[in-house]
């Protein structure tokens, strides 16, 4: 399980939730969807992707995000990422969930929180 030091969000043309990972936020796990440009992609590619900054070439599509308390499970087509996010404030969590739910709109991505 990787510890999340902080998150960054973007809710403009691109939808981004990026988890800065310990130690020292040298690596990040980033979920991205660019709905503004999706019309240029084949239908099967029109959804959120996930990648580690240390291995950006290995990005793949997000299947689900389960956020329970301080534990986050991000399931992609090829990987499961387990995160511990006790450093994230409740306000930041709610903002992140808003962006994640926008990412899920009109896709098969499942987002849930408890």
TORFI-813956 format. One record per residue (C-alpha): residue number from 1; residue in three letters; z, x, y. Coordinates in nm, 2 decimals, always signed. Layout:
BEGIN
<pt doke="NUM" mardo="ala" w="Z" u="X" v="Y"/>
...
This chain:
BEGIN
<pt doke="1" mardo="unk" w="+0.00" u="+0.00" v="+0.00"/>
<pt doke="2" mardo="unk" w="-0.10" u="+0.14" v="+0.34"/>
<pt doke="3" mardo="unk" w="+0.12" u="+0.10" v="+0.65"/>
<pt doke="4" mardo="unk" w="-0.04" u="-0.06" v="+0.96"/>
<pt doke="5" mardo="unk" w="+0.07" u="+0.10" v="+1.28"/>
<pt doke="6" mardo="unk" w="-0.11" u="-0.14" v="+1.51"/>
<pt doke="7" mardo="unk" w="-0.42" u="-0.36" v="+1.53"/>
<pt doke="8" mardo="unk" w="-0.71" u="-0.39" v="+1.77"/>
<pt doke="9" mardo="unk" w="-0.91" u="-0.70" v="+1.82"/>
<pt doke="10" mardo="unk" w="-1.24" u="-0.80" v="+1.97"/>
<pt doke="11" mardo="unk" w="-1.34" u="-1.16" v="+2.02"/>
<pt doke="12" mardo="unk" w="-1.66" u="-1.13" v="+2.22"/>
<pt doke="13" mardo="unk" w="-2.01" u="-1.10" v="+2.08"/>
<pt doke="14" mardo="unk" w="-1.87" u="-0.92" v="+1.78"/>
<pt doke="15" mardo="unk" w="-1.56" u="-1.03" v="+1.60"/>
<pt doke="16" mardo="unk" w="-1.35" u="-0.73" v="+1.50"/>
<pt doke="17" mardo="unk" w="-1.00" u="-0.69" v="+1.35"/>
<pt doke="18" mardo="unk" w="-0.92" u="-0.32" v="+1.30"/>
<pt doke="19" mardo="unk" w="-0.60" u="-0.21" v="+1.13"/>
<pt doke="20" mardo="unk" w="-0.48" u="+0.14" v="+1.24"/>
<pt doke="21" mardo="unk" w="-0.33" u="+0.30" v="+0.93"/>
<pt doke="22" mardo="unk" w="-0.05" u="+0.55" v="+0.90"/>
<pt doke="23" mardo="unk" w="+0.00" u="+0.83" v="+0.95"/>
<pt doke="24" mardo="unk" w="-0.07" u="+0.86" v="+1.31"/>
<pt doke="25" mardo="unk" w="-0.35" u="+0.60" v="+1.30"/>
<pt doke="26" mardo="unk" w="-0.60" u="+0.86" v="+1.19"/>
<pt doke="27" mardo="unk" w="-0.78" u="+0.61" v="+0.97"/>
<pt doke="28" mardo="unk" w="-0.86" u="+0.24" v="+1.02"/>
<pt doke="29" mardo="unk" w="-0.96" u="-0.05" v="+0.80"/>
<pt doke="30" mardo="unk" w="-1.20" u="-0.26" v="+1.01"/>
<pt doke="31" mardo="unk" w="-1.33" u="-0.61" v="+0.95"/>
<pt doke="32" mardo="unk" w="-1.64" u="-0.69" v="+1.15"/>
<pt doke="33" mardo="unk" w="-1.88" u="-0.99" v="+1.19"/>
<pt doke="34" mardo="unk" w="-2.16" u="-1.00" v="+1.45"/>
<pt doke="35" mardo="unk" w="-2.26" u="-1.37" v="+1.46"/>
<pt doke="36" mardo="unk" w="-2.48" u="-1.31" v="+1.77"/>
<pt doke="37" mardo="unk" w="-2.71" u="-1.09" v="+1.57"/>
<pt doke="38" mardo="unk" w="-2.69" u="-1.25" v="+1.23"/>
<pt doke="39" mardo="unk" w="-3.01" u="-1.44" v="+1.27"/>
<pt doke="40" mardo="unk" w="-3.18" u="-1.10" v="+1.22"/>
<pt doke="41" mardo="unk" w="-3.03" u="-1.06" v="+0.88"/>
<pt doke="42" mardo="unk" w="-3.11" u="-1.22" v="+0.55"/>
<pt doke="43" mardo="unk" w="-2.88" u="-1.52" v="+0.47"/>
<pt doke="44" mardo="unk" w="-2.68" u="-1.33" v="+0.21"/>
<pt doke="45" mardo="unk" w="-2.58" u="-1.07" v="+0.47"/>
<pt doke="46" mardo="unk" w="-2.46" u="-1.31" v="+0.73"/>
<pt doke="47" mardo="unk" w="-2.08" u="-1.26" v="+0.69"/>
<pt doke="48" mardo="unk" w="-1.79" u="-1.03" v="+0.76"/>
<pt doke="49" mardo="unk" w="-1.79" u="-0.67" v="+0.64"/>
<pt doke="50" mardo="unk" w="-1.50" u="-0.44" v="+0.58"/>
<pt doke="51" mardo="unk" w="-1.49" u="-0.06" v="+0.59"/>
<pt doke="52" mardo="unk" w="-1.25" u="+0.24" v="+0.60"/>
<pt doke="53" mardo="unk" w="-1.32" u="+0.47" v="+0.89"/>
<pt doke="54" mardo="unk" w="-1.30" u="+0.77" v="+0.64"/>
<pt doke="55" mardo="unk" w="-1.58" u="+0.61" v="+0.43"/>
<pt doke="56" mardo="unk" w="-1.80" u="+0.39" v="+0.65"/>
<pt doke="57" mardo="unk" w="-2.09" u="+0.42" v="+0.41"/>
<pt doke="58" mardo="unk" w="-1.89" u="+0.23" v="+0.15"/>
<pt doke="59" mardo="unk" w="-1.85" u="-0.09" v="+0.36"/>
<pt doke="60" mardo="unk" w="-1.90" u="-0.42" v="+0.18"/>
<pt doke="61" mardo="unk" w="-1.85" u="-0.79" v="+0.24"/>
<pt doke="62" mardo="unk" w="-1.50" u="-0.95" v="+0.28"/>
<pt doke="63" mardo="unk" w="-1.42" u="-1.23" v="+0.03"/>
<pt doke="64" mardo="unk" w="-1.06" u="-1.32" v="+0.14"/>
<pt doke="65" mardo="unk" w="-0.78" u="-1.22" v="+0.36"/>
<pt doke="66" mardo="unk" w="-0.43" u="-1.33" v="+0.26"/>
<pt doke="67" mardo="unk" w="-0.15" u="-1.25" v="+0.52"/>
<pt doke="68" mardo="unk" w="+0.19" u="-1.33" v="+0.38"/>
<pt doke="69" mardo="unk" w="+0.48" u="-1.21" v="+0.60"/>
<pt doke="70" mardo="unk" w="+0.42" u="-0.84" v="+0.66"/>
<pt doke="71" mardo="unk" w="+0.19" u="-0.80" v="+0.36"/>
<pt doke="72" mardo="unk" w="-0.19" u="-0.83" v="+0.39"/>
<pt doke="73" mardo="unk" w="-0.43" u="-0.83" v="+0.11"/>
<pt doke="74" mardo="unk" w="-0.80" u="-0.79" v="+0.20"/>
<pt doke="75" mardo="unk" w="-1.03" u="-0.86" v="-0.09"/>
<pt doke="76" mardo="unk" w="-1.39" u="-0.74" v="-0.07"/>
<pt doke="77" mardo="unk" w="-1.66" u="-0.76" v="-0.33"/>
<pt doke="78" mardo="unk" w="-1.57" u="-0.41" v="-0.45"/>
<pt doke="79" mardo="unk" w="-1.22" u="-0.33" v="-0.34"/>
<pt doke="80" mardo="unk" w="-0.87" u="-0.47" v="-0.28"/>
<pt doke="81" mardo="unk" w="-0.69" u="-0.33" v="+0.02"/>
<pt doke="82" mardo="unk" w="-0.31" u="-0.38" v="+0.04"/>
<pt doke="83" mardo="unk" w="-0.15" u="-0.33" v="+0.38"/>
<pt doke="84" mardo="unk" w="+0.21" u="-0.34" v="+0.50"/>
<pt doke="85" mardo="unk" w="+0.21" u="-0.47" v="+0.86"/>
<pt doke="86" mardo="unk" w="+0.58" u="-0.50" v="+0.96"/>
<pt doke="87" mardo="unk" w="+0.50" u="-0.32" v="+1.29"/>
<pt doke="88" mardo="unk" w="+0.27" u="-0.60" v="+1.40"/>
<pt doke="89" mardo="unk" w="+0.43" u="-0.85" v="+1.64"/>
<pt doke="90" mardo="unk" w="+0.41" u="-1.22" v="+1.56"/>
<pt doke="91" mardo="unk" w="+0.19" u="-1.27" v="+1.87"/>
<pt doke="92" mardo="unk" w="-0.06" u="-1.00" v="+1.75"/>
<pt doke="93" mardo="unk" w="-0.06" u="-1.16" v="+1.40"/>
<pt doke="94" mardo="unk" w="-0.15" u="-1.49" v="+1.55"/>
<pt doke="95" mardo="unk" w="-0.43" u="-1.34" v="+1.76"/>
<pt doke="96" mardo="unk" w="-0.57" u="-1.16" v="+1.46"/>
<pt doke="97" mardo="unk" w="-0.57" u="-1.48" v="+1.26"/>
<pt doke="98" mardo="unk" w="-0.76" u="-1.66" v="+1.53"/>
<pt doke="99" mardo="unk" w="-1.03" u="-1.38" v="+1.51"/>
<pt doke="100" mardo="unk" w="-1.03" u="-1.38" v="+1.13"/>
<pt doke="101" mardo="unk" w="-1.07" u="-1.76" v="+1.12"/>
<pt doke="102" mardo="unk" w="-1.37" u="-1.73" v="+1.35"/>
<pt doke="103" mardo="unk" w="-1.51" u="-1.46" v="+1.11"/>
<pt doke="104" mardo="unk" w="-1.48" u="-1.71" v="+0.83"/>
<pt doke="105" mardo="unk" w="-1.66" u="-1.99" v="+1.01"/>
<pt doke="106" mardo="unk" w="-1.97" u="-2.11" v="+0.82"/>
<pt doke="107" mardo="unk" w="-1.91" u="-1.85" v="+0.54"/>
<pt doke="108" mardo="unk" w="-1.73" u="-1.83" v="+0.21"/>
<pt doke="109" mardo="unk" w="-1.47" u="-1.60" v="+0.35"/>
<pt doke="110" mardo="unk" w="-1.12" u="-1.74" v="+0.28"/>
<pt doke="111" mardo="unk" w="-0.84" u="-1.67" v="+0.53"/>
<pt doke="112" mardo="unk" w="-0.48" u="-1.78" v="+0.47"/>
<pt doke="113" mardo="unk" w="-0.14" u="-1.69" v="+0.62"/>
<pt doke="114" mardo="unk" w="+0.22" u="-1.77" v="+0.55"/>
